[in-house]
Amino acid sequence: MNSNKHIFLIRLIESIFGQILTDHKRTMKHLLIISFILAIPLMTHAQFELDSLKQKWESVGREPIEGVYSLSANNRSYSIALAKAEDVFKLVYLEGGLEHWVYGDLKGMIAKSGEMYEGRRNAGKPTKPNLEDIKIVFGNKKFILYWSDWSIDEFKMIYPEEAKEPTDMDKVFLDEAFKRNDISIPIQLSDSGTVEIPVMVNDVLKIYVGLEKTSQEVIVSKDIAKTLIQTKTLGYKEWKEGNYYQFIDDKKAFEPPHTFILNSLAVGEGQLTKLEAVVSEDISRSMLISFDVLERFGKVNIDMEKMLLTIKP
């Protein structure tokens, strides 16, 4: 709004109040005029007016997720309105402790995407936006906002309904909403050019292992087997072939074959149990798993350009 419009508004209000106010009241009048002018820019850029929005909800109804929500975090406490605008929902700042933010500023926009909502949110200032991708899952009079780094904020509805304490998380919050259907893990190449993938063995040993077509499920070096023995996750009861006590005796010569049961092998978020492992004399490779073992998780695809292995169940 330019200065001419400001002057017009001042004179208009003065013409109404000027003759009937005392000197003390004139001071109050000037404060009223200044407040009025300062409020005009906020009114012109506000996304919507809350009282009108409430009237609309009462007269024509609202989507179940529409309402006023409150966030109370460690160093942040503020409220927002969530309202539908055509095919999207706007998140609009109302009040609270966010510096540089004022009533009516647009905080974010989301749209329905499967079982959740996705969109963008301004994590910076209104004058210097810092837009981040967000995901939102709605539950019982509340929603969880997932930031791009998977940190979360929990907003609770305060109007027209109020979330009760304590609130029970819907199962979708805990299990389904952000469950990855496929396994994606990075790969690397060994000195000989074969593919290696990271695995967790018996929940104690995380290493890169070779991936090849072999007749055995798992092949491990003597050092890996003895490391598992030292971690107390491999012992006599898992030993299936060969003399266990002779194997752990460093003074005894290695006499194959030696086989044992591997309690668990985790690849990404997937896990297999009770695999048969053969101890090899070859010290050049610490561990190999058969390609067939991976296919028990699902369909395997290796992208050498992205250096990524994916498994679709």
N, C-alpha and C positions, 0 to 999 in steps of 0.2 A: 504494500500500500504506500503511495507516494505522500510527500509532505502536504500537498494541496488538499488531499482527502483528509489528512489528519486535522488540518486547520478548520476545514468545513465541519468535521465532527465536533471539534472543541466549541466552535461558535454555536452550533446547533444545541449542544447540551447547555452551554452558558445561557442561551436565550430562554431555555426552559426553567433553569434553576437560579439564574443570576439575581433577580430582583427580590426573591423571598428568602435568601440565605443571609445570615449574619456573617461577620468576618471569620468567626470560627468555622461556620458551616462552609464558607467559601474555600477554606483550606481543605476541608474534607471533600468538597466538590472537585477540587483540582486533583486530589489523590484518586478520586473515582474516575476522572477523565483519563489520567495516566494509565490506570489499571485497565480501563476499557480499550485504550489504544494498543497496549502491550498484548492484550488478549486476542486482538483481531488477527495477527499473523498465525497464531496457533489454531484459531477457528477455521482459517482458510485452508490450512494444509492437513487438518485432522481427517483421518480416514473415515470416521463416522462419529456420531454423538451418542453417548451411552444411553441417555434417557430415551431418545428416539428409538434406539435399538431395542431397549427393553419393551417399549410400547409395541413395536413390531412383533417381537416374540410373543407377547401376550395376545395380540389381536389375530395374527395370521399363523402363529405357531413357529417352531424352530426345529432345526436338526438336533438329534439327541446330543451331539458333541458341542453344539453352540453354547456359549455361556461365558461367564467371567471366572478366570482361574488365578490362583495365587501360587507363587513360588517362594519358598523359605529355605534358603541354602546358607552355607557358612558365612559368606560375606555379601549375599544378595538377597533382597526381599522386595518383591514387587508384584503387581497384578497386571494381567492382560485381558483383553476381550478377544474371543475367538468367534468370528462371524462369517457366514457364507457370503461370497460375492461372485455371482454367476457360477462358474464351474470350479472355483477354488475357495479356500478358506483363508482369511486374513488373521494374523496375530498382531494385535494393536496394543501398544503400551498405554496403560492408564495412569498408574502412579506407583511410587516406591522409591527405592534408593539408588537408581541408576543415574549416574552423573551424565549430563548433556542430553538426557532423554526427557521429553515432555509429553503431556497428554495428547493422544492421537497419532503419535509416531508409529509408522509401520515397522514391526519387528521381524515379520516373516510371512511367507505364504506357503501353503501346503495343498496337496491334492491327493485324492484316494489312489492307492496303488496296492492292489491285492488285499492282504490282511492288515495293511498299515497305511500310513500317509507319508508322503515324501515331499520335500520342497527345499526352500532356502531360507536362511535366517541371517539377519545382520548382527554379527558378533562385535562390531565396532561401534562407531559413533554415527548418528544420523547424517552428519556432514562429511564423514569419511567412512563409508560403509566397508565392512569386512565380511563378505558373504560366505557362508559355509553351508554345505549340504547337510540336511538333517533328515531324520526319520522319526516318526511319532506313532506310538501305539496307544490306543485309548482303552481304558478299563472302566471300573466302577466309579463314575464321577471324578475321574482323574485322567491324566495322560503322562506317559514317559517320553521325554525328548532325548533322542540319541544324537550326540554330536558326531562329527566326522571321525574323531579319535575314539569313539565308542564310550566316552564319558556320558553321564546322564544327568538330566534335571527332571524332577518330579513336580508336576503342577496339579493342584487340587481345586476342584470346582467350588466356588463360593456363592455363585448365583447362576440360574434361579434355584438350583439345588446345591446342597452343601455336602461335601464328602465327609463321611463319618470317620472317626478314629477309634480303633485302628481299622484301616481298610485292607481288605484281602486282595492281593494281586491276582488278577485273572491268570489262568494257565498260559494264555498267549504271551504274557509278559515274561514268564520264566522259561518256557520251552520252545514255542513254535515261531514266534515273530521273527527272530533273527537267526534261526537255525540254518546253517549252510547245508544244502542238500548234497553238494559234491565236496570231495577232498581236493584241496589245491596245495601243493608243496613245492618248494624250490628244488632244483637239481644242480649238480655240478659234474664235471668230467674228471675222471682219474687221469693219471699220467699216461695210461695206455689208451685213453679215449673212450672208456666205457662209462655209462651213466651211473652216478651215485646219488642216493637219496637219504635224507636224514630220518632216522628211526629212533624210538625209545625202546630199549631192551629191558624187560623185567622191571620196568618203572624206575630203573636206577642208572642206566647207561645210555647216553644220547650220542650217537655217532652217525657218520655217513657210511652207508654200506653199498656195495656193488649190486647192480640189478642185471641178472643174466638168466638165460634159459639153462637150468640145471636139472639133473635127475633127483637131487635132494631138495627138500624144502628150504633148509638153511645150512650154510657152511660157515664155520667160525674157525678162527685161528686158536692155537693153544693159549695165547695171551688173553684173548677175549674170554675164553672159557674159564681161565683161572681168575680173571677179574670178576666175573659173575660169582665165582665161588667165594671170593674175598668179600663180596657185598652181601653174603648170606642169602642170595636168591637162587642159588644152584647148589645142590648137595646130592648126597647118596640116593635119596628117594627119587630124584629126577633122572638118575643115571640108568640107561637102558642096555648099553652094550659096552664091553670093556671093563677093566678093573679100575674102579673109581679111586681106590686108595693108592694104587700104583701110579695113577695119573697125577694125583696131587703131591706125590713124593718126588721132589726135585732130583733126588739121587737115582731114581729109576729112569731107565730109558723109555722113550715114548714108543708104545707098541699099539698101532691102530688095529682094528677100528675102534673108535669111541663115539658113541651117540648118546644124546640125552634129550630131555623134553624142555623146550623153552617155554616158560610160563606165560609170557606175553610179549607181543611185538606190536608197538603202536606206530602207525603211519599217519601223520596229521592228526585228525580227530578220530580216525578209525583204529580199531585194535583187534588183533587175532590172538588166540590163546592156544596152548598145547601144540606147538609146532615141533617137529623133529629136527634136531640140529646135529650135524656131523662135524667132528673136530678134524681139522686139516693140518698137515705138517707144513703147508705153504705159508710162510710168514710174510710174503709180499702183499697178500690181501688179508685184511683183518676179518672181513665178514662179507658174505654174499647171500642174497635171497633170490629165490626163483621168481621169474616173471609170473609164473602160474599162481604163486602165493598172492601177489597183488591183485590178480583178477578175481580173487574171492571177495574183494571189496566191491567190485563192479568193473565197468568198462574203463580201461586205462588208455590215456592219451598223453604223449610226450611232445611238447612244443620246444624244439631246440632253439628257436629264435628268442622266445621269452624265457628259456631255461626254466620251464615249469611243467610239472606232472600233475594231471588232474584225473580223478577217479569219479565216475558217475555211477551211483548205486543202480 
